[in-house]
Amino acid sequence: MAIPTPVNGQITDAVTQAHTKGGDTALTTIVELLETIASSLNASQAGTSSLQSSNAETLSAAFAKAEGELQDILRKV
């Protein structure tokens, strides 16, 4: 299943802007967040947990961490 073109464009734009402002540090933050999302989705599909249970806390923490790191990058620019 392909990502719809408008979503693909939004993701590309967001990652490009993050890299322009924060370089490799910003990309590392994004990669870590995406890895956490993928891991949570895989665990949910495997039936080991639910996105509504412990994974929700993991995802929330991952988003909060990424947001904080990206805000730090923007303050330095």
C-alpha positions as CSV (number, residue, x, y, z in Angstrom):
1,M,0.0,0.0,0.0
2,A,1.5,3.3,-1.1
3,I,1.3,6.4,1.1
4,P,-1.1,8.9,-0.5
5,T,0.7,11.6,-2.4
6,P,-0.4,14.6,-0.2
7,V,0.8,12.8,3.0
8,N,4.1,11.8,1.3
9,G,4.6,15.5,0.3
10,Q,3.9,16.6,3.9
11,I,6.3,14.1,5.4
12,T,9.0,15.0,2.9
13,D,8.6,18.7,3.5
14,A,8.7,18.2,7.3
15,V,11.8,16.1,7.2
16,T,13.5,18.5,4.8
17,Q,12.7,21.5,7.0
18,A,14.0,19.6,10.1
19,H,17.2,18.7,8.3
20,T,17.7,22.2,7.0
21,K,17.4,23.7,10.5
22,G,18.9,20.9,12.6
23,G,21.0,18.7,10.3
24,D,21.8,15.2,11.2
25,T,20.8,15.7,14.8
26,A,17.2,16.5,13.7
27,L,17.2,13.5,11.4
28,T,18.4,11.2,14.2
29,T,15.5,12.5,16.4
30,I,13.0,11.8,13.6
31,V,14.4,8.3,13.0
32,E,14.2,7.4,16.7
33,L,10.6,8.5,16.8
34,L,9.7,6.5,13.7
35,E,11.4,3.4,15.1
36,T,9.3,3.7,18.3
37,I,6.1,4.1,16.2
38,A,7.0,1.1,14.1
39,S,7.9,-1.0,17.1
40,S,4.6,-0.1,18.8
41,L,2.7,-1.0,15.7
42,N,4.5,-4.3,15.3
43,A,3.8,-5.2,18.9
44,S,0.2,-4.3,18.4
45,Q,-0.1,-6.5,15.3
46,A,1.6,-9.4,17.0
47,G,-1.0,-9.3,19.7
48,T,1.6,-8.7,22.5
49,S,0.1,-5.3,23.4
50,S,-2.3,-2.7,22.3
51,L,-1.8,0.9,21.1
52,Q,-4.4,1.8,23.7
53,S,-2.4,0.3,26.6
54,S,1.3,0.5,27.4
55,N,2.2,1.4,23.9
56,A,0.2,4.6,24.2
57,E,2.5,5.7,27.1
58,T,5.6,4.7,25.0
59,L,4.3,6.7,22.0
60,S,3.4,9.7,24.1
61,A,6.9,9.7,25.7
62,A,8.5,9.3,22.3
63,F,6.6,12.2,20.8
64,A,7.3,14.4,23.9
65,K,11.0,13.6,23.7
66,A,11.2,14.3,19.9
67,E,9.3,17.6,20.4
68,G,11.6,18.7,23.1
69,E,14.7,17.8,21.1
70,L,13.4,19.5,18.0
71,Q,12.5,22.6,20.0
72,D,16.0,22.7,21.4
73,I,17.4,22.6,17.8
74,L,15.1,25.5,16.8
75,R,16.3,27.6,19.8
76,K,19.9,27.1,18.7
77,V,19.2,28.2,15.1
